[in-house]
Amino acid sequence: MKLKKIQILVLLIIPFYIGKAQNPALNILKKLDFSQEQLEALDVLYSNNQFNDSMEELLKLYREKDNLYLKIDSNDEFIKKTFSEEIGKSIEIADQVRNNYFLFRYDWDMEKTNIPYQFNREIDWTFIPNGDEEWCFMLNRHRFWIDLGRAYFITGQEKYAKIFVNQVEHWIDNNPLDNDLKKMSWRRIEAGIRCENWIKAFEYVKNSKYITSDFLAKFISTLIKHGEYINSSFNNFSKTSNWGVLEYQGLFNLSQFLKEFKFAKQWEIESLKKLTTCINLQVLPDGGHWEQSPMYHNEVFHCFLNINYIAQQNNLKLSDDIIQKTKKMAFANVIWQKPNYHQPLLGDSDDTDTRGLLTFASYLFSDQVLKSRAFTKVDYENYFLLGKEGMIKYNEMISEKPNFASRYMESLGDFYMRSSWEEDANYLSIHLKKMGAGHGHDNLLHFTLFSKGKDYLVDSGRYSYVDDQWRELFKSNKSHNTLGVDNLTNSIYSDSWTNSFEARSEGVFTKSNELYDYAEAENTAYKRLKDPVSVKRRVISLKSHVWLFFDSFYSNKQHRYSQYFNFPNDSIKKQNDGLETTYNKNNLIIKSIKKSDIVLSNAWYSPEYNLKIKSKRAELYKDYNGFYNFITLLYLPDETHVTFKKELVYNRNNVLLSDSDVEGVTLFINNTSYTILVVHNSPAPAVQFFKINNQLVSGEVVLIENDKNRIHVIK
């Protein structure tokens, strides 16, 4: 009988202790660092086992303490008057989210969508509606909860805070941290991104009646789980991938949001140490991210801007590496930014405006040059971060244009040639070295051309990460303004993220001054053929709306040699020995100085993920035996009158040299003329002299200003 009573007592006690162990409130209260002054009142309550009152005190503390990100009051009239359109958009998105309707359209959404999806009942956080798992990943980053928060913050309507609480709790209840979900809703990158988005969203709604102590316990408990999960691994992939930065920026955010907890200081130390490792490994000396995708460069840049921002507010000492390399990342954006302020479509990137990021950077670093490529006044997103005082400081900053125009990013192997920093400037980029791994494309020797406010020749974009014919097409060399042999790709595609053979470049050389920009490199990919072919591209950009390409193919047998030109639309036609765009004004002419065959075909252009637009691709090709060189002239006839003459080239003994050895062209541009000489195969290893237009010169690449009788030995 006595034993039976003991058994009954045990059965009654066990649920109590199990419930106590599983109670999120008790689990988080015992992790608080009660030595902190602000927890003094809470410590008294906790010591007296007043756990409910302790949680109410913790909720009060989290409502009253300074925000990490939100720097304006809910009664701020300036934002309502100045950003009414943007506020309307935030409320529109919040209403969509209230109805379980999702469309991912934020500027920096890594995988945008154009087709909305609505859950008729509850949200399935592992759902993939279109066969692309990136949709599921986007859903689980929860960026849209920030707009739920903003809608509540600005309107005061509790319905927005209520749905935030409901969706957060639904996510927590339906997404335990298990191995299966680590491939879906619990990928490490999503965990890191969520930390930032959850904190930002919470700061908007923290004063709502729906933010209860029970919710706070569940919310913080799950954030702690995020932090422990992130901090459980730091492998070589994380160290060298953008993932590692997004993961550990999340942990750093948690270390600052959860400062009242015992583990917070250690998380701060560990996250900053690991982020320093990441930035030193991933960000190259010229400031570019090694994956050669401006899109992912800017995801990493965004994270380090946040780290600098929070550190400045909280008087945290960052390593010089983080501070200086973050600033270098900002200037990488300046270097490659198109005249319309957008990042280039290099690798897996979208055509996205970078001014918001550079506005934040110029404020953090008080940098006038960065401001020249940012918004002149604080924008909607940054106003929440900077507040009225920060806005005034930024708006009063003077901007200063960069003291350079063109710049070769030697570490990345990308040369950005521009005529000025004006919005109507000429801009040509050329990709001379490939190292971009999974987010890189088959784009060796690819170039783009932007002028007069429009894209003329483009990278065709990325469209999708699904491993199918679309991914292969958009990554291929034909979807870039590159060179090809025998209709073969440069690299050989294996799957969405890898190639079985990688193209490589050699002999990269660049030069730049006020008169011209010059670049050259050799693509060795086709040396893999039975009859090896070496491919070399040389381009000279004259600062007067004129570009001249020498594209050379070295081999011994018959091959098809091709140049590819990709356009953002179908406004293009064949014209004589070349191509001409068909806009109302500011057209581009592509002229083949040596007659080539031309094929104009249907193609696709993807300025953002999940969007493809019908466009045109031109192939200029020549079936030829042995060496052949294309000479291709690009110019804007509305701006510049150009004619040309193919020149004969002699040695110093007046012996005529063949085109396979050396070629020359004279360009008549408006009221001046230039002669360009390029040596393909030097007749002798010693220094050679060449006579062109009765002018004796030496060098491999020579530019002559005929009117000034001035010779420039480029190489």
N, C-alpha and C positions, 0 to 999 in steps of 0.2 A: 504493500500500500504506500509506504514511504517512498519507494523507488518510483512508483507511478506518479506521485505528486511532483517529484523532482523532474521527471520527464516532461510533465505538463508545463512546469515553470520554465524549463529550458525552451520548449516550443513557443512559449509566450515571449521570452526575452530575445530569442534569435531574430525574429522580424524587426524588433526595435533596433538592434545593433546593425542589422543589415541595412535598414532604412537610414540609420544615422550615417553609415559608411557611404551610402549612395546619395546622400543629401548634398546637392551642389553647394548650398550655402555653407554647410559645415566644412566641406572640402576646401572651399576657397578662403574661408575665414581663418583656418589654421595655417594658411600659407602667407598671411599678411605679416609684414615686418612692423611689429608694434613698437619698435624703438623710434619710429618716425614720429615727429611732433604732431603732425596733422591727424594721427590715429589715436591720440591720447584718450579722447572720449569713447571711441570705439573699443579701445582696449579694456576700459572699465566695464562696458557692457558685456564683452566677450568673457572676461574673467568671471563674471557673475552668471554665466551660462544663459544670458539673455540674447539668444541667437537671432531671433526675429528682429529685435530692436537693433542688434549689431548690423544686420543687413540693411535696415532702414537708414542707419547712420552712414553706411558705405554708399548707399544710393545718394544720400544728401551730399556726400563728399564728391562723388563723380558728377553730380549736377553743378556743383559750385566751383570745382577746380578748373584751371585754365585749359582751354582746348589745345590740342596739338595743331589742328588745321583751321578750324573755323574762327575767323577774327572779326566778324561783324555781329551786331545785335539783330534780333528778329524785327525790331521796330525801325530798322534802317530804311529811310525814305529814299536815299540816293539810288540804291540798287533798283528800287521799284520804278523810279523815274527814268533811269539811264538804260536799264537792260530789260525793258518790258517784253521785247520779243523773245529774248533768251529765257526769261522767267516763264513765259507762255509755253515754250518748248519743254522746259523741265516739268511743268504741270501736266502737259500732254503725255509725256513719258510716264509720269507717276500714275496717271489715270489708266494708261495701258497696262502697267504692271499690276495695278489693283484688280484688273480683269484677267490676269494670267496671260497677257498678250505680250509677246517679246519680239523686238526688232533691234538688232545691235547696230547702231549707227553713230556712236560717238567717234570723234575725230581720231582718237588713238586706240579704238577697238582693234585688236590685232587681227581678228577675223570678222569683218563686217558681214551683215546679211542685208538682203534687199527684199526677201519674202518673209512676212511676219508669220509667227506661229502662235496659236492660242490653245491653251489647255482648257478643255471643256469642264473638267472637274479639278482635282488637285494636281499640282505640279509634279511631274516625274523628273527628278533631278538627273537621271541617267538617260533621258530620252535623246534619240538622234533622229530628227524628222526627215532629213534629206540625204542620209548616207554619209554625211561628213561629221565625224566625231568632234571637230572643232566647234560645232554648234553647242554641243554638250559642255565643252570646256568654257565657252563664252558664258553660258547660262550660270555656271558655277563660280564665276568671278565676281558676280553681284555688283557690278558697277552701277546698275540701274537703281539700287537701293539708295544711292546718294541722292538721286532725284526724288525718290519718295521722301527722303528727309528734307530736301529743299522745299518741296511742295508744302509740307507741314510747317516748316520754319517760316516761310513767307506768308502763307495764308492763315495759319493757325488752326486749320481744319484737322481734327483728330483722326479722321478716316485714314489719312496717309500714315500716321504713326501706328495706327491699329494694324494696317496691312503689313507694315514693316515688321512688327512684332510677330504677327501670325506667320509670315513667310520665313523669318529667321528661325522660329521654333519648329516649323515644319521641316526646314532643311536639317536642323540639328537632330530631330527625331528620326529622320529617314536616311541619314548619312552617317552611320557609325564608321569609325576608322578601321576598315578591314582591308584585306589584301585585294579583293575584287574591286573595291571602290578606289583603290590607289591608282587604278588605270582610268578612272572616270572623274568623279567629283573630288577625289582626294589626291590628284596628282600634286606633286610638291610645288609646281609653279603656281597652280591655282590656290593652294594653301597660302603661299606668300602674298599673292595679289589680294586675296580676301582680307588679310589682316589690315591692309590699308583701307580698303573699301568699307569694311565693317566699322572701323573706328571713325572714319569720316561720316558715315551715315548716322551712327549713334550720336555724334556731337550735334547734329541737327535736331534730333528727336528726344534728347535726354530729359527734357522738361515736360514731356507728354504724360498724361495720366496713365497711359498704357505701358510706360516704362516703370515697372514695379520692381520691388526688391527681388521677387522670385525670378522675374525675367533677367535682371542684372546678374543673378547668381548663375543662371543657365548660360547667359551670354559670355560672361567672363570665364566660366569653366570650359567652354568650348574654345575660346581664344587661347587659354592655357594649353589645351590639347593641341591646337595648331602649333604653338611655340615649341612644345616638347617634340612633336613630330618633325618639324623643320630642323630643330637642333640635333636630331638623332643621327644625321648623316651629312657628310661634306666630302663627297667623292670627287674624283678627277673630272667627271662630267660637270658637276656643279661648279667646280673651280674655273672651268674654261668655257662654260656656256652662259648665255644670258639667263638661263634658269637660276643659276646660283645667286645672281644678284637679286632677282625677283623674290627668291625664297628668303634670303637673309635680310633684305630690306623689310620684309614682313616681320621677321624676328626683331629687328631694330625698332620698328613701330610698336610692337608689343612691349618691348623693354621700357618704352617711354609712356605708353598708355597705362601700363600696369606697374607704375613706379612704386606703388605702396606694397608690393609683394617682395618676399625674400629673394626670389630668383631673378628679379628685374635687373639688378646691377650686373650679375653674371651674364645674363642674356645680352645686355648692352656691350659688355667687353667682348664676348665671343662673336656677336654679330659684326661689330666693327672690325675685329681682327680678320674675320672671313671675308668681309666686303673689301678690305684692303688687299687681301690675296687676289680676289676676283678682279679688281680694277687694275692691278699691276699685271696680271696675266692677260686680260682681255682687251684692254685699251692700249693701242699702239702709240708710239712716240708722237705721231702727228694728230692724235686725238680721236681717231676713228676706231670703232669696234671691229675686232678681227674677223667677224662673220660676214663683213662686207654687205650688210643690209642696213641702209639708213633707218628702216622701220624698227629693227631690233636694237640698233645703236640708240635710238631715241627712247625705247622702253627702258634700257639700262640707264640712259641719261636722266630720264624722269625719276628713277629710283634714287640716283645720287643727288639730284636736286632736292628731293624730299629730305634726305639725310643731312645735307648742308643746312637746309631750312630749319629743321628741328634742332640741330646742334647749335645754330646761332641763337635760337630762342632760349634754349636751356643751358647755355654757356658750357656746352660740351666741347672738349678738345678733340678734334678730328686729326687724323694723320695728314701730313702735307700731301701724301700721295692722293688721298681722296679729294682734297680741296683742289689741288692743281690739275689733276686729271679730269675732274668734273668740268673745270673751266676749259680745258683743252677739248673736251667733248662738245662744249658749247661752240667753240671756234671751228670745230669740224663742220658743224651745221652751217656756219657762216660761209665756209669755203665752198661747200657743195650745194648750198641753197640756190635754187633757180631764181631768175629775176622776179618771178611772181611769189617768192618766199616759200615755195614748196620744196620738200625734199625730192631728190631724184628717185626714179624707179630703178634702183639697182638691187639685184637679187630679189629676195622676197620682201617687197616694199609696196606701199600704197602712195598715191599722189596726194600727200598730206601737207597742210600748212604748218610750218614750224614756228610761227611767230609767238604762239602762246608759251611754248617752252622757252624761247629766247627772252621773252618778257620776264618770266620768272628768274631766269639765269642772270639777266642784266641787273635786276633788282638785288639779287643775293650777292653778286660780286661788284655792284656799283660800277658797272662797265659801260662806258658810252659807246664803244664800238658795237658791243652786242645789241645795245638799244637801237642802233641804226638798222638792224635787220629784224627787229621785233615790232610790236605794236607801239604806236606813238603814245597811246594812253592805255591804262590798265583795262584789260578785257574782263568779261564776265567770270570766267573760271578763276582768274588770278585775284579778282576782287575779294572773293571769299577768303583767300589765303593771306592777302596783304592788308585788308581792312582799309578804312578811310585814311589813316595816317600813312600807311605804306603806299597807298594810291597817290597821295599828294607828293610824297617823296619821289616816286617813280615818274609821275607826270612832269615834274619840274626838272628831271635829269636832262642834260643836253646830250644829243646823240652826235657821234662822230664816225664818218665813213672809214672803212678799213684802209690802211696805207698800202694795200696791194690790190690787184685785180685778179689775175690768174694765179693759180697755185697748184703745184704738183705735190700730192700727198704720197711721199716716197714709201712709207711703211705699207700703205694700202695698195699702192700702185695705180692710183686714180689721178688723172690730170683734169682740172676744171679751168677752162679757158673762158674769159669774159672780157668784154670791151669796156665795161664800166659797172658801177653799182646802181645805175638807174633801172627803172622797171622796163624800159624798152631796150635794154642792153642785149648784145649777142652773147650766147652762152653755148659752149660746146664741151661736153665731157667725154673722156675716153678712158676705157678700162684696160690697163696695160698688164695687170698681174692678177691672177686668180688665186684666192686662198679661202674662199667663203664657205667651204664645207656644205652642210645641209641646206642652208638658206642661200647659198650661191647658185648662180645659173651658169649655163654653158655660154658665157658672154665674153670670152677673151677677145680683145681688140674691138669690142663693141663701143660705139659712140652714140651720143644723142645730140640733138640740135634744138635750141630754144631761142627765139628772137621775136622782137616786136610783140611781146606779151603772149606768144603762143608756142606750143610744141609743134615742131615740124617733123622731126624724126625721133622715135621713141623706143624705149624698152617696152616690150609688149605686156609686161606685168607678170603677176603670179596666178591669179584667178582662184586656184584651189590647191589644197594639200592632199586631196584624195589621190591615191596611187592609181592613176588611169591614164588614158591617152591625152587628156587635157593637161594634166600635170607635166607629162613628157613634152607636149607641144610647147607650152609656155616657158619651159626651162631650156628648150633647144636653141641652138645657135641661129636657126632660121628666124626665130622670133626676136632676134637682136640684130643690130646693124653691124654684122660681122662678115667674115670671109669663110668660104667653104670649098671643099674639093670633092668632086664626084658624088654630090648630093649626100655626103656623109657628115655626121655631126662631128664637132671637135671632141668633146667628151662623149663617153658611151653611157647612156642612162641605165641605171639598175633599178632603183625605186625612188619614191618621193624624196628621199634624203641622201641617197648615195649614188655614185657612178662606179661602174666597173673599170673605167679608164678615165683619167683626168688629163685635160689639156694643160700644157705648161707654156710659159713664155720665157724668152731669153732676150738679152741685148736691149733692155729697156733704156731709153735715152730721152731726155727732155731738155728744153731750153726755152726761156721766156724773156721778153723785153717789151718796150713800148711799141715796137713795130710789129712783132709777130710772137706767136706761141708755136712751139714745135714739139712733136712727140713721135716716137717710133718704138716698135717692139716686134719680135718674131714669135709666131705661134708654132710650136714644134709638134702639135698633135698629129699631123698627117705624115710625120716621119715613120709612123707605125705601118704605113702601107708597103706593099711589096716593092713598088717603085716609090721611095720616100719623096715627100713634097714638103718643102719649107715655105712657110707663108709669112710675109712681112708687110706690116702696114706703117706708112709714114704719113703724117698729116701736118700741114702748116696752116695756121690760122692767122690771116692778115686782119688787122683791126678795122678793116673797112668793109665788113659784111661779105667777106670772101674766104672760102676754105678750099684747099687743094689737097687731094689724096693721091698717094702713089702706093698701090697695092700690088705686091710682087709675089709670084709663085715660082719656086725653083724646083725643077724636076728634070727627068731624062726622057719620059715617055708621054703618051697622050693622056690628058685628063680634062675634066670639066672644072674650070675655075669660076667661082661665083662671088659676087658682092650682094649682100642683102640689105634692103632699105625698108624699114617698117614705119608706117604712118598711123596717126591716131584716129583716122577716119578714111572715107573714100574720096576725099577731095584731091585727087591726083589723076594725071593723064600722061600718056606717052607723048613726047613732043620731039620730033626730029631724032637726034642721037641721045636722047635723055628723057627726063621727066620734069613735069611742072605741076605744082599745086594749083588748085582752081578756086582759091578764095577770092572774095571781092577786092581785096588789096593785100599788100605785103606777101607776095607769093615767093616761093622758093623754086629755083631751077637747079636741077642736077644734070650736069652735062658730061658725057663721056668723050674725052678729047681723042681717044682712040676708039674707033667704032666697035661696039659690043652688041650682042643680042640682048633683048629686054623682054622679060615676062612680067606682066602685072597680074597678080592673083588676089583672090579673096583671103582675108586673114582676120585675126581677132586682136583686140586691144583691151587690156584689163587694168584700168586705173586704180581699182581697189579689189580687195578679196570678194569673191562671189559675184563679180560683175564682169561681163565681157560684152564688148561693143564691136559690131562689124567694122572692119577696116580693110586696108589694102597693104600688100607687100610687093615690092619690086625686087626682081633678081636680074642683075646685069651679069652676063656670063660669057665665057669664051671657051670653046673646045679647041685645045691647042696641044701641040707636041713640044715638050720641054718648057723653057722659061717663058713667062709672060708677065707683063705689068700693065695694070689698069691705071690710067690717069683720069681722075674724076674731079670736076670743078663744081662747087656749090656756091650759089650766091643769091642775093635778093635783088631782083631787077628793078623794083620800085625805089630802092635806095642807091643802087650802084649800077652803072653801065659797064659791062664787062665784055671784052672780046679776047681771043687768045690766038696764039700761033705756036705750032709745034716747031721746035728749033732743031737744026742739025748741030751735032757736036763733033769736034775734031780734037785730035791730040795736038801737041805743040809742033809736030812736024806736018800739020795740015792733012793728016790722014783721017778720013771720015770713020767715025766709030759707030758700031751697031747699037740698036736700041737695047739689046740684051746686056750691053756693057754700061751705057750711060744715056740718059735722056734729059731733055731740057724743054721748058715751056716759057713763053713770054705772055704775061697777063697785062692787058691794057685796061686799067681801072680808072674810070672817069678821065682825069687829065694827067694821069701818071702811068708808069709801067714798071713791072717787075719781071725779072727773069729768074727762074728757079731751075737749078741743075741738080740731078740726083744720080749718083753712081750706083749701079746694081752689081757690077762685077769689075773690080779694078783690074786693068790689063796687066799690072805688075805690082808686086808687094811694096815697092818704094813709093814715095810721094809722086803723084801723077798730076800733070797739068792738062787742062782742057781749054779748048777755045770755043766760045759760044758768043754769037753776035760780035765777032771780032774782039772779044774780051778774053784775055788769058786769066784763068782762075785755077786754084787748087783746092781740094777738099772733097768730102763725100757728099755733103749737102750744102749747096751754096745759094744764097739769095742776093740778087743784084738790084739795087735801086737805080734804074737806068737814068732817070732825070738828074740824079745827084752823083752819078758815076761812083756809087758807094757799094762796096762788096762786103757782104756779111757771110763769113764762113760759119754756118750753123754747126757743122760737124766735120 
